[in-house]
Structures are given as structure tokens and as C-alpha cells.
């Protein structure tokens, strides 16, 4: 409440801007709450502040010094919670609990007390000094020293023996308490669930604080730039991990008592069956954030030993990079790729492991091809992003809608451009090749290690070499590597032999620049921030087609492609190292030695 309260007091002419500035400086030096410094400095009287807070937040004010509180009411809230949040229960009638607070605007605390006690909370405002005195009176606590703010805080140290009473939500792990209050508070204000108005009351486990914790985790993942969130139950803890720049890292450990409630909340948001905990389920969440931004989450649940693991894939269309010039292509490779996209017929294949950015490359290509004059149809599993002007079809193998069946249907829909999410089998490959040979531009993905290896993969599927040579116009292999953080990047020295082993020409070793991220707060002390692509682009030139027809080996095709100007994944990585974009370790991790 600090800054906001001060601004409100200035706006209502209770204090001047200079007085607020002075109080904030005192707060920075001595700690404590802003209102205590305003009172101590004589800028406002305690009764005036109390009346202002009561009118501002439309709650009654109370003088705790004139109230005798029933010991049974005091027992409803542990001392550790009262001391932590400057609150004290003063009255209970039926299901309603009256709670005296120094900050009645803190709905996080109100909901936590509701969650813990099971009562509806009615807040009232009381002065901080009287709350401190009441806590000492009813909960005990030694010491008579007065703090620099004028309020006697002695005796309000955390009671470690009682921390578990309410630590179930926020106190069990330091990674949560560092900034989780503000995180969850921000989630309440900025996140609205769209089209998921399922009945929260379907399960008693779903309460206000759980909703805020889940929203807070989702919002933090968005702000962190995570691509996936993993909720993992173990015997004694409920671990939450984020995948950032392709690497999983632990974000927090939640108390194991929360696992069922959090999983249930995620299921409600993604319209899954809460009661079904024995079988995997898949769903989707759509969130609307501040300023109209939307975010989709693909949700997958799997039963594991100690409950259900839930993984969320973040799909942020606003962050999707569709500008091919910014994906990481070398200039010559990008020219070859764009030249292939301009051809009216033929097949373009993108290959690489899961998580290598193939979908982004295909979407960027389709974005460039998306014109009113073109009929574009895609078969995807799943459809990750939707685009105006592109007819996208979601696969459902359980009802017979496969890549092959979708492709057959597409050919009766007068298509110009077809995108197949993945060629997995002979049937799909055969139809895709026939489509490419009969007047269509076909884009798809295959799982192979490099561009030349894709030829062998198609032959292994049963496609004749003469069909491959006739249909395929370009093959692109790619990887994603982490980028060095630009805020803490610094040059380093490495042994010349390491560069030679990497593939740097010996005559360039002495002048070859190498960089690494030192680690800073911007990159979470990893030295990396963001990712960039490595690309191996192989146009099907006549020399390559002849080798395909002759059933040449993958290594023979690769040697010829390099001779014709193809940059391999390793060579693309060396260029990125020279440009200071990534590290030797990232390139070694993601690429194989050229042979």
C-alpha cells in the first residue's frame, strides 16, 4: 500500500508532496510502513489517518484499545500470521469473522484468512500501533524497545514453531516468499480467465487463494519468458519448474498439501474432468491479460506415482517471430529459402528434433505466402496458433482424422499451398509427394539429424528416389541455441585447439573472437537471454538430384551440398560464435561434427 497510500494522501491534501518525499526517504533508511513515518514526523495525526483509510476503503475503523477480544477468537489465527501481516481477529458471529487490519486493501491477506479459517472475512481498519499492542497483549512477546518509526515492534519476530500453521501457502520455501505476494497480487489485477467459467464450487478444494496462486504462477511464467510450466508432485513436495530458453529450472517448491487443489484448478481452467485422475488428459487455457494481450496454454496431465503431473505449453502469438530476417538465417541461406517459397510447386521440408523451432519457421513461411490470391490449408497436431487467411485443421486420430486423410481432403478443396505438420509414415509421405508433383506447394517437417539425412529417411519410408528428386525443392535443418545476454557479455580466451576441434579454420584461430555471458540480474545469472536458430539449407540442385537418383549415401550427398555452398549446422553455429551471439558450449551441444 505504501506508495499508493502516500499518493492518495497528497491528492486529498492531507500531506504535501514534499512531506511524502521526506517520509519515503525515512522509510528507505529505517524500514517500516509509510504511515508510521508520516505520523512520527508529525505530518498527519493517527486519528486523521484512520478516518481517511476508513473512508477511502469503505470499511469501519476501530479503536483496539477500547475492545476486549474473546480468547477463542484470537485462536482462529496463528500468531505467526498476525505478526507477519499486522492483523488481529476481533469478533466472530456465525460464519463472519471481523478482522482488524493496518491495510484493509490487501485482498491477498483477506482471502488467505478466509481460506485458513473457513469464515467470511469482514475487514476493519485499525492503527498500526494499536494492532502491534494488541498482538503483544493477546499473543505475547517480550521487549519494550521502540523502533525508529515510533512503533514498538519488539516481540513480533516470526514464531518458528507456528510457521507451519499457515506456511502451507507462502512460507515453506524461500523461493516463494521472495516476491510471491506481489506476484499473486499482480495476477489478480491483470489476469482474467476467458471462457472457462466452470463451477469452481464443484470441488471444496478450489478456494480464492488457490486461484490466485495459479494465476500468479502463470503470470510469472509469462513475464519470465518461459515456454513450458511443469507441476510435479513428489512424496513430500510439489515442484514447479519453468523451461526458459530451452532449459528447465526449478522455480519454486509448493507444499504437498496444495497439489490436488492446484491440479483441480488447472483442470477447471482447461475444461478437463476433475474426477478423472487415472488417465492422461489434454486441454487448453486462454488468458486475457492487461492491455488486451491474450495468451494460450496447451495443458497435458499424466498420472504419476504421487498424483498427477501437469505440463503447460505457453503459446504467445504476440511473441511469435514471423519475420524470417530475425530468425537467425545467414544471408545466403535465407535467399535460398525465400527462392524456394516463391516457386509455385514442389515440396519444402523442415527437419530437426522436437523444440528446435520448426513450427516457427513454417509459420513464418506461411505468413510470407499468406495472400488473398492463395488458398492455404494446414493439417496440424496440435494447432498452436491461429492465423487469419489460413485454413487450419486440427488432427483427431481417434476419429480417423489423420495427416493422410486430411491431405486427401485438402486436394479436393482447390488448394494452392498445403502445410502438413509432420510426415510420419509412408501414406502421408506418398500423398504429400503426389500433391507436390501435381501443382501444389507443400511444406512439412520430418525428424532427421540434418538436411542430407532427410533424403535417406524418405527412401526408408518407401518413397522412390526419382519421386524425391522430382518433388523436393529444398530441405532445411535447424536447431535452437541460447543467445548470450547482451547486458553481461564479455570476451574470453580459449585454447586454440578447442577452436580447431570445433571447426574453425586454423588460419582464423588467432583472431577468432569468443564471448560468454558473465551472469547478471537480467539473465537470472545464467549468462543467456533468448534463443536464436542455426540453419542448414540444402536446395535440391541438379548435382544433388543426380546423387539421389543414384541412391548415394547421406555422407556423399552432404559433401556435394557443402561443395555447392551449403552451410552446415556446425558452420552456422561457428558464424554465430564469431558474431558474439552464442557460446562454444551451445554450438557443441546442438550440432555434430562435419564429416
RAKATA-V920173 format. One record per helix or strand of 2 or more residues. SS is the DSSP state (a for helix, b for strand). FROM is the first residue (numbers start at 1). LEN is the number of residues. If there is no record, write none. Layout:
ss	from	len
SS	FROM	LEN
SS	FROM	LEN
This chain:
ss	from	len
a	2	10
a	17	14
a	34	7
a	46	12
a	64	3
a	71	4
a	79	7
b	87	7
b	96	6
a	107	11
b	120	6
a	128	12
a	160	6
a	174	4
a	180	11
b	192	2
a	200	3
a	208	17
b	226	8
b	237	8
b	247	9
a	256	14
b	281	8
a	290	3
b	294	11
b	307	9
a	317	3
a	324	3
a	331	11
b	346	6
a	358	12
b	376	5
b	390	5
a	397	3
a	403	8
b	417	4
a	426	12
b	441	6
a	451	11
a	465	7
b	472	13
b	489	3
a	496	7
a	506	6
b	515	3
b	528	12
a	542	8
a	554	10
a	569	10
a	584	7
